[in-house]
Amino acid sequence: MVELVLHPHITNYTWCQEFYNNIVIGKYEQVKEFLDKNKGIVSSRITVGYDLPLHIAARAGQLKIVNLLLDNMTEEVMTVNKDLKTALHLAASAGHLDVIEALVKKQDRLLLVQAYFETPLVLAIRNQQKKVVKFLYDITCKMDKDESNWRNSNSDEHNLYRATVLTSLIHGRFFNLAYKLLKSFPDLVLTKDIRGQTAVTALIETTFENQTWWSAFSMLLSAGIEDIKSRFSFRRRKQDVENVDNPQADAFVPRPLKSATDKNQIRLMSVDAFNLLRLICQQIATLKIIDADDEEDNNRDKELTKSITDALFLAVKKGNVDFVAEILRYCPRLARLLNEEDMNLFHASILHRQDKIFQLIDDLDVPTNTIDAYWDKKTHNNTLHLVATLPPVERLNQISGAALQARKELIWFMKVQAILPHARQEENNKEKKTPRMLFDEMHDGLFKQGEEWMKRTADACMVVAVLVASAMLSATLQLPGAARNDTGITIFISEHEYFNSFIISNMISLLFSSASVIAFLSIYISRFSQRDFLEALPRMLSIGLLFLYISIAAMMTNFVSTILMVLRNEIKWAMAPPAFLSMFPIFVISLRQLPLLFEMMHSTYSLTIFTESTKHLNI
């Protein structure tokens, strides 16, 4: 441990105010003049935070003044302020690389000074000072490996510091540096930092955050789920097109990751993050894991097993299928681990409604008795009771619209029900309720909200559809043209180049708006049973929205065509601004409802969860 220099609290707050301002502004001559007259000022604390002039200059990034002060200092360089920070801490936080180089050149022991276990490197990481981190990492690690720099500290303190650096690198997304550090010190994989966090939990929380389906991250899976699942070789209880037969569940052989060639492509996890994940999984695979059935008195093994269990269940809770898939590839027996509530990974994925992890574990050759083994001692709930309860609010709110939320809950219940034996479906809990009874009770409010949401949405959209249909019908009855004075017969400007566009767009808009009205009306007359929420209601709402947007687009085309036909050979550009401004309200309505259409179409017609032919789980 590096010894800190704690000078007496010499404070000169008032008469040094001008000196302080000159340092911050960078008035070198004035600072030098003051310093020549007051030699002892270099070791005086001139702020309420016990800062020396060097602290102030380093924080402000005044290199010339820093060099001036360093020329007049020896051991005072190691002085810390009220927050136990040296000048190097402050320069690292602010990202002043030139100042950092000067300080390190003067006294390299500054690199290992810790302010509450935070070295300058850690502060640079937390403040995302990338150039500073790159500079400090190598020289700090070199000094860290020199045991003479740690002669006054024990191994636990040393590992605590290293673990703090490792988790900070992961949270700061410096995955390549975290990989190098973990490669040098493999024991850090489950070592807790000053906040009680390990590298495993830090990686789970930082890199593979659960994304909504429309996020670009979930759209680009070249380095994510597909690549990971393609490296799995496991048996399935049900045949699937992507199966790779492998009679030995433990015979998982790691395959190399596909190289990322497009650096501009947004990925679910970067190659550096995946390499770090793979290294962590390799380290965990070498540890002794105690199963629930094992009788073991080794406290260290129990502690390691608990750390791994907590990390794995945290990954399930957050929906980090990448982490779960990779760690099970290296250590399949971890799927048997139980948490404090006697749940395995399968049950945890049900509790937190993590469909991708559910499907991943379901793809494994998991015995049926492992799936239905859950039984709560307090409530007597079984696995099906577990899925009959409402999920956490944060998971439920990731789906917009109560109807879609109710739909997904029903799909979850039906899928788990299909897996479990029939006897489990009729079991009563402590309150004498079967899983179906509990599901109906817990989700009754959600289905009612879904019904109200469907009706409100259909009502609002129907108003727009009726307006569009009325406008198009009126346009059909009042075709642009002029009437003869003698006969009163309308002379259509059919020879106009935009006349066909007018007629076709009018027909399309009228037909599709009328069809959308019918679709929305069908929602109103629905019984709103639970079965209707599976397909009928989402399908009709999707069709109604799609037809409505087609009719709106056709109406805009019809409007522009009408303007151009009426103007004929007049100055057409004069009507361009009013024409586009008049369409602005229509654009607003469309854009407001487009996200709903996309999610509804995706939920209803795309690859859905729990289907035999799906490769990914996208609901």
Secondary structure as UniProt FT lines:
FT   TURN            13..16
FT   HELIX           17..25
FT   HELIX           28..37
FT   HELIX           39..43
FT   TURN            48..49
FT   HELIX           53..60
FT   HELIX           63..70
FT   TURN            71..72
FT   HELIX           75..78
FT   TURN            82..83
FT   HELIX           87..94
FT   HELIX           97..106
FT   HELIX           108..112
FT   HELIX           120..126
FT   TURN            127..128
FT   HELIX           130..145
FT   HELIX           147..150
FT   TURN            151..152
FT   HELIX           155..171
FT   TURN            172..173
FT   HELIX           175..184
FT   HELIX           186..190
FT   TURN            194..195
FT   HELIX           199..206
FT   TURN            213..214
FT   HELIX           216..219
FT   TURN            222..223
FT   HELIX           225..230
FT   TURN            241..242
FT   TURN            249..250
FT   TURN            263..264
FT   HELIX           271..285
FT   TURN            292..293
FT   HELIX           299..318
FT   HELIX           321..330
FT   HELIX           332..336
FT   TURN            340..341
FT   HELIX           345..351
FT   TURN            352..353
FT   HELIX           355..363
FT   HELIX           368..371
FT   TURN            372..373
FT   TURN            377..379
FT   HELIX           383..388
FT   HELIX           393..396
FT   TURN            397..398
FT   HELIX           402..419
FT   HELIX           422..425
FT   TURN            430..431
FT   HELIX           435..477
FT   STRAND          481..483
FT   TURN            485..487
FT   STRAND          490..492
FT   TURN            494..495
FT   TURN            497..498
FT   HELIX           499..524
FT   HELIX           531..533
FT   TURN            534..535
FT   HELIX           536..567
FT   TURN            568..569
FT   HELIX           572..575
FT   HELIX           576..582
FT   HELIX           584..605
FT   TURN            609..610
FT   TURN            612..613
//
